[in-house]
Amino acid sequence: MSDRMRAIEITEPGGPEVLRISEQPMPTPGVGEVLIKVAYAGVNRPDALQRAGKYAPPPSASPLPGLEASGVIAAVGAGVTEWAEGDAVCALLPGGGYAEYVLTPAAHCLPVPTGMGMREAACLPETFFTVWSNVFERGGLKAGERFLVHGGSSGIGTTAIQLASAFGARVFTTAGSEAKVEACKALGAEVAMNYRDTDFVEVLKAEGGANLILDMVGGSYLPRNIKALAMEGRLVQIAFLQGPKVELNFAQIMMRRLTVTGSTLRPQSDLAKAKIAEALRAKVWPLLDNGRVAPVMDQEFALADAAAAHARMEAGDHIGKIVLNVAG
């Protein structure tokens, strides 16, 4: 094995063009870590935020972008007993996924689901960890509840629609085109609204309000989300495409006993992420193994074309997940 590898680096904060192919030193697994020979890497919005200089990686993480990947275990560090060289895995990463090899804690790896290819498996960790921890653990979604997810055609949205539907919730979603609306319905959304011509507040109010809302838009959506919630409803915020600051009337939160919460995944402890992985393996991986749930794929790019992948994601026309073919 060479002591060098190909990787995409962020040459300076900026647009997609600052992503460049480079040679980097080969990482070595430490205690509790595995080294993965990457097949595919998922492309996610936090990668673009990091590239733009708006989302610094944790001090201990790789400065290279990439928060999820699929591949084969190439080496294991001391104390690792659950994986061996040659095992096919997909993994949540602290960073560094846009590379031929990447390190991650062994406890953040999951098996490639039965019958699923590496291309699809690379799309699972970031979105499934995020959706499970926020919708089901933090948000407490239960069967029969009315669940609204914004951005239903995104990687997060397509995952949330499928999982909420699989666990018996009534799913409502917003999207920005008729093609995206139809895609959301095909995944299990009972009601999919084009936000350009439909007011989600009025639609949800007519149904009695949302018991749970998952939002990554923020900005002007925040007060509208509050209005759309049912009595004792919950709002879980996971990103702010429109910005995090807004004027909000907290009297509504008090009078209707609403809960407003949120989280980000990357800064959480290794132990917290390991616990999410355990829950996914027990509760969600059987749905992936039997084909009840599957990632929605948009487009594949070569590793060297990471800039084009970012440009596609930021244009907002994609439906589902974008991946980099690293091994190809």
SERO-4910 file (N, C-alpha, C, O; in steps of 0.05 Angstrom, whole numbers):
BEGIN
 pado doro    nc1    nc2    nc3   cac1   cac2   cac3    cc1    cc2    cc3    oc1    oc2    oc3
  Met    A     17    -24      0      0      0      0     18     25      0     36     27     16
  Ser    A     12     43    -18     27     68    -20     23     85      5      4     81     21
  Asp    A     42    104     10     39    122     32     26    148     24     25    167     40
  Arg    A     16    149     -1      3    173    -11    -24    165    -24    -28    142    -32
  Met    A    -43    183    -25    -69    178    -37    -80    203    -51    -71    225    -45
  Arg    A    -98    198    -69   -112    220    -82   -135    230    -65   -148    214    -52
  Ala    A   -138    256    -64   -160    267    -48   -167    295    -59   -152    307    -74
  Ile    A   -191    304    -51   -200    331    -58   -195    349    -34   -204    343    -12
  Glu    A   -181    371    -39   -176    390    -18   -190    416    -23   -195    423    -46
  Ile    A   -195    431     -2   -206    458     -4   -182    477     -4   -170    482     16
  Thr    A   -176    488    -28   -152    505    -30   -154    531    -16   -134    542     -7
  Glu    A   -179    542    -14   -184    567      0   -215    568      3   -229    555    -13
  Pro    A   -225    584     21   -254    587     23   -265    599     -3   -254    618    -13
  Gly    A   -288    588    -13   -299    599    -37   -320    581    -50   -332    564    -37
  Gly    A   -324    585    -76   -344    570    -91   -333    542    -98   -311    535    -90
  Pro    A   -349    527   -114   -341    500   -121   -313    498   -134   -299    477   -131
  Glu    A   -305    519   -148   -279    518   -162   -255    516   -144   -233    510   -153
  Val    A   -258    520   -118   -235    518   -100   -229    489    -92   -209    483    -78
  Leu    A   -246    470   -100   -241    442    -96   -222    431   -117   -227    433   -141
  Arg    A   -199    420   -108   -178    411   -127   -169    383   -119   -167    376    -95
  Ile    A   -163    367   -139   -151    341   -134   -122    345   -125   -108    362   -135
  Ser    A   -113    329   -105    -86    332    -94    -76    305    -84    -91    286    -83
  Glu    A    -51    304    -77    -40    280    -63    -38    287    -34    -28    308    -26
  Gln    A    -46    268    -17    -46    271     12    -32    247     25    -32    225     13
  Pro    A    -21    250     49    -10    227     62    -31    207     70    -54    214     77
  Met    A    -24    181     68    -43    160     76    -47    160    106    -27    159    121
  Pro    A    -72    161    115    -77    160    144    -72    132    156    -75    112    142
  Thr    A    -67    131    182    -62    106    196    -83    104    219    -85    123    234
  Pro    A    -97     81    221   -117     80    242   -106     79    270    -86     65    276
  Gly    A   -118     94    288   -110     94    316   -128     75    332   -142     59    320
  Val    A   -127     77    358   -143     59    375   -173     63    369   -183     85    370
  Gly    A   -186     41    364   -215     42    359   -223     52    332   -247     55    326
  Glu    A   -204     56    314   -210     67    287   -206     45    266   -193     25    270
  Val    A   -219     50    243   -214     33    219   -206     51    196   -213     75    195
  Leu    A   -190     40    178   -183     53    153   -200     41    131   -200     17    126
  Ile    A   -215     58    117   -233     48     95   -221     56     68   -214     79     64
  Lys    A   -220     36     50   -213     41     22   -240     50      9   -257     33      5
  Val    A   -242     75      2   -267     87     -5   -275     78    -34   -259     79    -52
  Ala    A   -300     70    -37   -312     64    -63   -327     89    -73   -321     99    -95
  Tyr    A   -346     98    -57   -361    122    -63   -362    140    -38   -362    131    -16
  Ala    A   -364    166    -43   -368    186    -21   -394    201    -27   -399    210    -49
  Gly    A   -410    205     -6   -434    222     -8   -427    251     -8   -408    259      5
  Val    A   -443    267    -22   -439    296    -23   -462    309     -7   -486    303    -13
  Asn    A   -456    326     12   -477    337     30   -473    367     33   -451    378     29
  Arg    A   -494    381     41   -493    410     45   -471    419     65   -459    440     60
  Pro    A   -467    404     87   -445    413    104   -418    414     90   -401    430     97
  Asp    A   -414    397     70   -389    398     54   -386    425     40   -365    437     40
  Ala    A   -409    434     29   -408    460     15   -405    483     34   -391    502     28
  Leu    A   -417    481     58   -413    502     78   -383    502     87   -372    524     91
  Gln    A   -371    479     91   -343    478     98   -326    490     76   -308    506     82
  Arg    A   -332    483     51   -317    494     28   -318    524     27   -299    537     20
  Ala    A   -342    535     34   -346    564     33   -334    579     57   -335    603     59
  Gly    A   -324    564     77   -312    576    100   -332    582    122   -326    598    140
  Lys    A   -356    569    121   -377    575    140   -382    553    160   -400    555    176
  Tyr    A   -366    532    159   -371    508    176   -345    494    181   -337    475    167
  Ala    A   -330    504    201   -304    493    207   -306    465    218   -323    459    235
  Pro    A   -288    446    209   -288    419    220   -279    420    249   -264    438    257
  Pro    A   -287    400    265   -277    399    292   -246    397    292   -235    387    273
  Pro    A   -233    407    313   -203    408    313   -190    381    307   -168    381    295
  Ser    A   -202    359    316   -190    333    312   -196    320    285   -185    299    279
  Ala    A   -213    332    269   -223    320    244   -204    327    221   -189    346    222
  Ser    A   -205    311    200   -191    316    176   -201    343    164   -225    348    165
  Pro    A   -183    359    152   -192    384    139   -205    378    112   -216    396     99
  Leu    A   -202    353    102   -214    346     76   -244    343     79   -254    335    100
  Pro    A   -260    351     58   -289    348     60   -298    319     58   -282    302     49
  Gly    A   -323    314     65   -334    287     62   -342    274     88   -325    267    104
  Leu    A   -369    272     93   -379    262    119   -391    234    118   -401    225    138
  Glu    A   -390    221     94   -400    194     92   -387    180     68   -380    193     48
  Ala    A   -385    154     70   -373    139     48   -380    110     51   -389    100     72
  Ser    A   -376     95     29   -377     66     29   -351     56     19   -336     69      5
  Gly    A   -345     31     27   -320     19     18   -314     -7     33   -331    -20     44
  Val    A   -288    -14     33   -279    -39     45   -259    -32     67   -241    -15     62
  Ile    A   -260    -46     89   -241    -41    111   -213    -50    101   -209    -73     93
  Ala    A   -194    -31    101   -167    -36     92   -148    -42    116   -128    -56    112
  Ala    A   -154    -32    139   -138    -37    163   -154    -30    188   -172    -13    186
  Val    A   -148    -43    210   -162    -37    235   -141    -29    256   -119    -39    257
  Gly    A   -150    -10    273   -133     -1    295   -135    -19    319   -151    -38    319
  Ala    A   -119    -14    339   -119    -30    364   -146    -29    377   -159     -8    378
  Gly    A   -155    -52    387   -180    -53    402   -205    -57    384   -226    -60    395
  Val    A   -202    -57    358   -225    -61    340   -230    -91    337   -212   -106    327
  Thr    A   -253   -101    345   -260   -129    343   -284   -134    325   -288   -156    316
  Glu    A   -301   -113    321   -326   -117    306   -323   -117    276   -341   -126    262
  Trp    A   -300   -108    266   -295   -107    237   -267   -120    231   -250   -120    248
  Ala    A   -265   -130    207   -239   -142    198   -233   -132    170   -251   -123    156
  Glu    A   -208   -134    162   -200   -126    135   -217   -141    115   -222   -165    117
  Gly    A   -227   -126     95   -243   -138     74   -273   -135     78   -289   -140     59
  Asp    A   -282   -127    102   -311   -123    107   -321    -99     91   -308    -78     90
  Ala    A   -345   -103     79   -358    -81     64   -375    -65     83   -392    -76     97
  Val    A   -370    -39     84   -384    -21    103   -392      5     90   -382     13     69
  Cys    A   -411     19    103   -415     47     99   -411     60    126   -416     48    147
  Ala    A   -403     85    126   -395     97    151   -400    127    152   -397    141    132
  Leu    A   -407    136    176   -407    165    182   -378    173    188   -364    159    203
  Leu    A   -370    195    177   -342    203    179   -339    230    193   -357    247    191
  Pro    A   -317    234    207   -312    261    219   -303    281    198   -300    305    204
  Gly    A   -298    272    174   -287    288    152   -269    269    135   -264    247    143
  Gly    A   -261    279    112   -241    265     97   -251    245     76   -236    229     65
  Gly    A   -278    245     71   -289    225     54   -283    228     24   -284    209      9
  Tyr    A   -275    252     16   -268    257    -12   -239    248    -17   -223    265    -24
  Ala    A   -234    223    -12   -206    213    -14   -207    183    -19   -227    170    -14
  Glu    A   -184    172    -28   -183    143    -33   -184    126     -7   -192    103     -8
  Tyr    A   -175    138     15   -176    124     41   -185    144     62   -179    168     60
  Val    A   -199    134     82   -209    152    103   -210    137    130   -214    113    131
  Leu    A   -205    152    152   -207    141    179   -234    148    191   -245    169    187
  Thr    A   -244    129    207   -268    135    223   -269    116    247   -258     94    245
  Pro    A   -282    124    269   -286    105    291   -301     80    281   -320     81    266
  Ala    A   -291     56    290   -304     31    282   -333     30    288   -349     18    274
  Ala    A   -341     43    311   -369     43    320   -387     60    302   -411     59    306
  His    A   -376     75    283   -392     92    265   -396     78    238   -407     90    220
  Cys    A   -387     53    236   -391     38    211   -416     20    214   -423     11    235
  Leu    A   -429     15    191   -452     -3    189   -448    -21    165   -435    -12    146
  Pro    A   -459    -45    165   -456    -62    142   -471    -52    118   -491    -39    120
  Val    A   -460    -57     94   -475    -50     69   -500    -68     69   -498    -92     71
  Pro    A   -524    -55     67   -548    -71     67   -549    -93     46   -537    -90     24
  Thr    A   -564   -114     52   -567   -137     34   -576   -128      6   -596   -113      3
  Gly    A   -561   -136    -15   -569   -130    -42   -563   -102    -51   -570    -95    -74
  Met    A   -552    -85    -34   -547    -57    -42   -519    -54    -51   -500    -65    -40
  Gly    A   -515    -38    -72   -489    -32    -83   -475    -10    -66   -487      3    -50
  Met    A   -448     -8    -71   -433     12    -56   -442     41    -63   -440     58    -46
  Arg    A   -451     45    -87   -460     72    -95   -483     81    -78   -482    104    -68
  Glu    A   -502     64    -73   -525     71    -57   -518     72    -27   -527     89    -13
  Ala    A   -501     53    -19   -494     52     10   -479     77     19   -481     84     42
  Ala    A   -464     90      1   -450    114      9   -469    136     16   -460    155     30
  Cys    A   -494    134      8   -514    156     13   -528    152     40   -544    170     47
  Leu    A   -523    131     54   -539    125     78   -531    140    103   -548    152    116
  Pro    A   -505    140    110   -499    149    138   -507    177    146   -521    180    165
  Glu    A   -498    197    131   -504    225    140   -534    230    142   -542    242    162
  Thr    A   -549    222    122   -578    228    123   -593    210    143   -610    220    157
  Phe    A   -586    185    144   -600    167    162   -593    173    191   -611    172    209
  Phe    A   -568    178    198   -561    187    225   -576    212    232   -587    214    254
  Thr    A   -577    232    214   -590    257    219   -620    253    223   -632    264    243
  Val    A   -633    239    205   -662    236    207   -670    219    231   -688    227    246
  Trp    A   -656    197    236   -664    181    259   -661    196    285   -679    196    302
  Ser    A   -638    210    289   -634    223    314   -652    247    318   -660    253    341
  Asn    A   -660    261    297   -676    285    300   -706    280    298   -721    291    313
  Val    A   -715    262    280   -743    257    277   -754    237    298   -775    242    309
  Phe    A   -739    216    303   -749    195    321   -739    197    350   -754    192    368
  Glu    A   -714    204    353   -704    207    381   -710    234    392   -723    236    413
  Arg    A   -701    256    380   -706    283    391   -735    291    386   -747    302    404
  Gly    A   -746    285    363   -773    294    356   -795    275    366   -818    283    368
  Gly    A   -788    250    372   -807    231    384   -830    224    366   -852    220    376
  Leu    A   -826    223    339   -848    217    321   -860    190    327   -846    170    330
  Lys    A   -887    189    327   -901    164    332   -921    158    310   -929    176    295
  Ala    A   -928    133    307   -948    125    287   -973    141    290   -983    146    312
  Gly    A   -985    149    267  -1010    164    267  -1006    194    269  -1025    209    264
  Glu    A   -983    204    277   -979    232    279   -975    245    252   -967    232    233
  Arg    A   -981    271    251   -978    287    226   -950    299    227   -942    314    244
  Phe    A   -934    292    206   -906    299    205   -901    316    180   -908    307    157
  Leu    A   -890    340    183   -883    357    160   -853    359    158   -839    366    177
  Val    A   -842    352    135   -814    356    129   -811    375    106   -823    371     85
  His    A   -796    396    109   -790    415     88   -767    404     70   -751    389     80
  Gly    A   -767    413     45   -746    403     27   -748    373     22   -728    359     25
  Gly    A   -772    364     15   -777    335     14   -761    320     -7   -757    296     -5
  Ser    A   -750    335    -28   -735    321    -49   -705    320    -43   -690    309    -59
  Ser    A   -696    332    -21   -668    331    -14   -661    304     -3   -678    287      1
  Gly    A   -635    299      2   -627    274     14   -640    270     41   -650    248     47
  Ile    A   -640    291     58   -654    289     84   -683    285     80   -695    268     93
  Gly    A   -696    299     61   -724    298     57   -733    270     47   -752    259     58
  Thr    A   -720    260     27   -728    234     17   -725    212     38   -740    193     38
  Thr    A   -704    214     55   -701    195     76   -722    198     97   -734    178    106
  Ala    A   -728    223    105   -749    228    126   -776    218    117   -791    207    132
  Ile    A   -783    224     92   -809    215     81   -812    185     84   -832    174     94
  Gln    A   -791    170     74   -793    141     74   -794    129    102   -810    111    108
  Leu    A   -777    139    120   -776    128    147   -802    135    163   -813    118    176
  Ala    A   -811    160    161   -835    167    175   -859    151    165   -876    142    181
  Ser    A   -860    147    139   -882    131    128   -880    102    137   -900     89    143
  Ala    A   -855     91    137   -851     63    145   -859     58    174   -868     36    181
  Phe    A   -856     79    191   -863     76    219   -891     86    225   -898     90    248
  Gly    A   -907     91    204   -936     95    208   -945    124    212   -968    128    220
  Ala    A   -928    143    207   -937    171    209   -951    180    184   -947    168    162
  Arg    A   -966    202    186   -978    215    162   -958    236    153   -952    254    168
  Val    A   -949    234    129   -927    251    120   -936    273    101   -950    268     81
  Phe    A   -929    298    108   -933    322     92   -906    333     85   -887    332    101
  Thr    A   -903    345     61   -877    356     54   -880    379     35   -901    382     21
  Thr    A   -859    396     33   -858    417     14   -835    412     -5   -815    399      2
  Ala    A   -838    422    -30   -817    419    -50   -820    442    -70   -841    455    -70
  Gly    A   -800    446    -87   -800    470   -104   -808    467   -133   -806    486   -148
  Ser    A   -817    443   -142   -826    439   -169   -846    417   -170   -848    401   -151
  Glu    A   -861    415   -192   -881    393   -194   -867    366   -196   -877    347   -185
  Ala    A   -844    365   -209   -829    340   -211   -820    331   -183   -822    307   -177
  Lys    A   -812    349   -166   -803    343   -139   -827    335   -122   -826    316   -106
  Val    A   -850    348   -126   -875    341   -112   -883    312   -118   -889    297   -100
  Glu    A   -882    305   -144   -889    278   -152   -870    257   -140   -878    235   -132
  Ala    A   -844    264   -140   -824    246   -128   -830    241    -99   -827    218    -89
  Cys    A   -838    262    -84   -844    259    -56   -868    241    -51   -868    225    -33
  Lys    A   -888    244    -68   -912    227    -65   -905    198    -70   -915    180    -57
  Ala    A   -888    193    -90   -880    166    -96   -865    152    -73   -865    128    -71
  Leu    A   -853    169    -56   -838    158    -34   -855    153     -9   -846    140     10
  Gly    A   -880    163    -10   -898    158     13   -910    182     26   -925    179     46
  Ala    A   -905    206     14   -918    230     26   -947    230     19   -955    227     -4
  Glu    A   -964    233     40   -993    235     36  -1000    261     21  -1017    261      4
  Val    A   -987    282     29   -991    309     16   -964    321     11   -948    324     29
  Ala    A   -959    328    -15   -935    342    -23   -943    368    -35   -959    369    -54
  Met    A   -931    390    -25   -940    417    -34   -917    431    -48   -894    431    -39
  Asn    A   -923    444    -70   -904    462    -83   -905    488    -68   -925    503    -69
  Tyr    A   -883    494    -54   -883    518    -36   -885    544    -52   -890    565    -40
  Arg    A   -882    543    -78   -884    567    -94   -913    576    -98   -919    600   -103
  Asp    A   -932    557    -95   -960    565   -100   -979    554    -78  -1003    558    -81
  Thr    A   -969    541    -57   -986    530    -36   -975    539     -9   -951    538     -4
  Asp    A   -993    547      9   -985    556     36   -987    531     55  -1008    522     61
  Phe    A   -964    522     63   -963    498     80   -977    503    107   -988    484    119
  Val    A   -977    528    116   -990    534    142  -1020    528    140  -1031    515    157
  Glu    A  -1033    537    119  -1061    533    115  -1068    504    112  -1088    494    123
  Val    A  -1052    489     96  -1056    461     92  -1055    445    118  -1072    428    124
  Leu    A  -1034    451    134  -1031    436    159  -1053    444    180  -1063    427    194
  Lys    A  -1059    470    181  -1081    479    199  -1107    464    193  -1121    457    212
  Ala    A  -1113    461    168  -1138    447    160  -1138    418    169  -1159    406    172
  Glu    A  -1114    407    174  -1112    379    182  -1110    376    213  -1108    354    224
  Gly    A  -1110    399    226  -1107    399    255  -1080    407    265  -1074    406    289
  Gly    A  -1062    414    247  -1035    422    254  -1015    399    253  -1023    376    255
  Ala    A   -990    405    250   -969    385    250   -961    378    278   -957    395    295
  Asn    A   -959    352    284   -948    344    310   -918    347    311   -907    353    332
  Leu    A   -905    344    288   -876    347    287   -868    360    260   -879    352    239
  Ile    A   -850    379    260   -839    391    236   -809    388    237   -796    394    257
  Leu    A   -797    378    215   -768    378    211   -761    399    191   -771    398    168
  Asp    A   -745    419    199   -740    441    181   -710    446    178   -695    445    198
  Met    A   -701    452    153   -674    459    148   -672    486    134   -651    494    125
  Val    A   -695    500    132   -696    525    117   -691    549    136   -675    566    130
  Gly    A   -706    550    159   -702    572    177   -713    598    166   -732    598    150
  Gly    A   -701    620    174   -710    646    164   -740    650    167   -751    647    189
  Ser    A   -753    658    145   -781    664    145   -799    640    152   -822    643    159
  Tyr    A   -787    616    149   -803    592    155   -807    588    185   -826    575    193
  Leu    A   -790    600    202   -792    595    231   -819    604    242   -832    588    255
  Pro    A   -828    629    239   -854    637    249   -877    622    236   -897    616    249
  Arg    A   -874    615    211   -895    599    197   -896    571    208   -918    560    210
  Asn    A   -874    560    214   -874    533    226   -889    533    253   -905    515    259
  Ile    A   -884    554    269   -898    556    295   -928    557    290   -943    543    305
  Lys    A   -937    572    270   -966    573    264   -977    547    255  -1000    540    260
  Ala    A   -960    531    241   -970    506    229   -970    483    249   -981    461    243
  Leu    A   -959    486    273   -958    465    292   -985    461    307   -999    480    312
  Ala    A   -991    436    313  -1014    430    330  -1008    436    359   -985    442    366
  Met    A  -1028    436    376  -1024    439    404  -1004    418    414  -1006    394    407
  Glu    A   -984    427    429   -962    410    439   -945    398    417   -933    377    420
  Gly    A   -945    412    394   -928    404    372   -899    409    377   -891    424    395
  Arg    A   -882    396    360   -853    399    363   -841    408    337   -848    398    315
  Leu    A   -822    427    339   -806    436    316   -777    428    320   -766    435    341
  Val    A   -766    413    301   -737    406    303   -723    420    280   -729    415    256
  Gln    A   -704    437    287   -688    452    267   -661    439    263   -647    434    283
  Ile    A   -654    434    238   -628    421    233   -609    437    215   -586    430    211
  Ala    A   -619    459    203   -602    476    186   -617    502    181   -640    505    189
  Phe    A   -603    521    168   -615    548    163   -607    558    136   -590    575    133
  Leu    A   -621    547    115   -615    556     88   -621    586     84   -609    600     69
  Gln    A   -641    595     99   -649    624     98   -637    640    121   -643    664    123
  Gly    A   -622    628    139   -610    643    161   -622    636    187   -646    628    189
  Pro    A   -607    639    209   -616    630    236   -630    651    253   -640    645    274
  Lys    A   -631    676    243   -642    698    260   -669    708    249   -672    713    226
  Val    A   -688    710    267   -715    718    260   -730    728    285   -723    719    307
  Glu    A   -750    745    281   -766    753    304   -788    732    308   -801    724    289
  Leu    A   -792    724    333   -810    702    338   -828    709    363   -818    720    382
  Asn    A   -853    703    361   -872    708    383   -873    684    401   -886    664    395
  Phe    A   -860    686    424   -859    663    442   -885    658    457   -888    638    470
  Ala    A   -903    678    456   -929    674    469   -943    650    457   -957    634    471
  Gln    A   -941    646    431   -953    623    417   -941    597    428   -955    577    431
  Ile    A   -915    597    432   -902    573    442   -912    566    470   -917    543    476
  Met    A   -916    586    486   -926    582    514   -955    573    514   -962    554    527
  Met    A   -972    587    499  -1001    582    500  -1008    554    488  -1027    541    497
  Arg    A   -993    546    468   -999    520    456   -980    498    464   -980    476    453
  Arg    A   -963    505    484   -944    485    496   -927    472    475   -925    447    474
  Leu    A   -915    488    458   -899    478    436   -870    472    445   -861    484    465
  Thr    A   -857    455    432   -828    449    437   -812    457    412   -818    447    390
  Val    A   -792    473    416   -774    481    394   -746    471    402   -735    478    423
  Thr    A   -735    454    385   -709    442    391   -693    440    365   -703    449    344
  Gly    A   -670    428    366   -654    424    342   -627    412    349   -620    410    373
  Ser    A   -612    405    329   -585    394    334   -569    394    308   -580    397    286
  Thr    A   -543    392    311   -525    386    289   -510    361    295   -505    354    319
  Leu    A   -504    346    275   -492    319    279   -462    319    284   -452    306    302
  Arg    A   -448    334    267   -419    332    267   -405    337    294   -386    323    301
  Pro    A   -414    358    309   -400    364    334   -406    344    357   -393    345    378
  Gln    A   -425    326    353   -432    307    375   -409    288    381   -392    283    363
  Ser    A   -409    277    405   -387    259    413   -387    233    397   -408    226    386
  Asp    A   -364    220    397   -362    194    383   -382    174    396   -393    158    382
  Leu    A   -385    176    422   -403    157    436   -432    163    427   -447    144    423
  Ala    A   -440    188    425   -467    194    417   -473    184    389   -494    173    383
  Lys    A   -453    187    371   -457    177    343   -458    146    343   -472    134    327
  Ala    A   -442    134    360   -442    104    362   -469     94    371   -479     73    361
  Lys    A   -482    108    389   -509    100    398   -529    103    376   -548     87    374
  Ile    A   -527    124    360   -545    127    337   -540    104    318   -560     93    307
  Ala    A   -515     97    313   -509     74    295   -522     48    305   -533     33    289
  Glu    A   -521     44    331   -533     20    343   -563     19    338   -575     -1    331
  Ala    A   -576     42    342   -605     44    338   -612     39    309   -632     26    303
  Leu    A   -597     51    291   -602     47    263   -600     18    255   -616      7    240
  Arg    A   -579      5    265   -575    -24    258   -598    -41    268   -606    -60    254
  Ala    A   -609    -34    291   -631    -50    302   -658    -43    289   -674    -61    284
  Lys    A   -663    -17    285   -690     -8    277   -693     -3    247   -715     -7    236
  Val    A   -672      6    234   -675     16    206   -662     -3    186   -672     -6    164
  Trp    A   -639    -15    193   -625    -32    174   -642    -55    164   -639    -63    141
  Pro    A   -660    -67    180   -677    -88    169   -695    -77    147   -701    -92    128
  Leu    A   -704    -52    148   -720    -40    126   -703    -37    101   -714    -39     79
  Leu    A   -678    -31    104   -660    -28     81   -653    -56     69   -652    -60     45
  Asp    A   -649    -76     87   -643   -103     78   -666   -115     62   -661   -129     42
  Asn    A   -691   -108     69   -713   -120     54   -724   -102     32   -744   -108     19
  Gly    A   -711    -79     27   -718    -62      6   -742    -44     11   -752    -30     -7
  Arg    A   -752    -43     36   -775    -26     43   -767      3     41   -783     20     34
  Val    A   -742      9     47   -731     36     46   -706     35     29   -690     16     32
  Ala    A   -701     56     13   -677     56     -3   -669     85     -9   -687    102    -11
  Pro    A   -644     92    -12   -636    119    -18   -645    127    -46   -645    110    -64
  Val    A   -653    152    -50   -660    162    -76   -635    174    -88   -622    192    -76
  Met    A   -628    165   -112   -603    173   -124   -607    195   -145   -626    193   -161
  Asp    A   -590    215   -145   -592    236   -165   -571    232   -187   -577    225   -210
  Gln    A   -546    237   -180   -525    237   -201   -498    229   -188   -493    234   -165
  Glu    A   -481    216   -205   -454    208   -197   -433    224   -212   -436    229   -235
  Phe    A   -412    232   -197   -390    246   -209   -364    232   -202   -362    219   -182
  Ala    A   -344    235   -219   -317    225   -213   -306    242   -190   -313    265   -186
  Leu    A   -287    230   -175   -274    245   -153   -263    271   -162   -266    292   -149
  Ala    A   -250    271   -185   -237    296   -195   -258    317   -203   -251    340   -206
  Asp    A   -283    309   -206   -304    328   -213   -321    336   -189   -344    343   -192
  Ala    A   -309    337   -166   -323    345   -141   -334    373   -144   -356    378   -133
  Ala    A   -321    391   -158   -331    418   -161   -358    418   -176   -376    433   -169
  Ala    A   -360    401   -196   -385    399   -212   -407    387   -194   -431    395   -196
  Ala    A   -400    368   -176   -420    356   -158   -431    378   -139   -455    379   -134
  His    A   -413    395   -129   -421    416   -111   -439    437   -126   -459    446   -115
  Ala    A   -431    443   -150   -447    462   -166   -476    451   -170   -495    466   -169
  Arg    A   -478    425   -176   -504    413   -180   -521    415   -154   -544    422   -154
  Met    A   -508    408   -131   -523    409   -106   -532    437   -100   -555    441    -91
  Glu    A   -515    457   -104   -522    484    -97   -542    497   -116   -555    517   -110
  Ala    A   -544    486   -141   -564    496   -160   -592    488   -151   -611    502   -158
  Gly    A   -595    467   -135   -621    460   -123   -639    444   -141   -663    441   -134
  Asp    A   -630    434   -164   -647    419   -182   -647    389   -177   -663    375   -189
  His    A   -630    380   -159   -627    351   -155   -650    340   -139   -663    354   -123
  Ile    A   -655    315   -143   -675    300   -127   -660    276   -115   -651    258   -129
  Gly    A   -656    276    -89   -641    255    -75   -612    261    -73   -604    284    -71
  Lys    A   -596    240    -73   -568    242    -65   -548    243    -89   -553    231   -110
  Ile    A   -527    259    -85   -505    261   -104   -481    247    -92   -475    250    -68
  Val    A   -467    232   -109   -443    217    -99   -419    222   -116   -421    229   -140
  Leu    A   -396    217   -104   -370    217   -119   -361    188   -122   -359    173   -102
  Asn    A   -354    180   -146   -343    154   -151   -313    156   -146   -298    166   -163
  Val    A   -304    146   -124   -276    149   -116   -259    127   -127   -236    132   -137
  Ala    A   -268    102   -126   -253     79   -135   -252     77   -165   -234     64   -176
  Gly    A   -272     88   -179   -274     86   -208   -254    102   -223   -253    102   -247
***
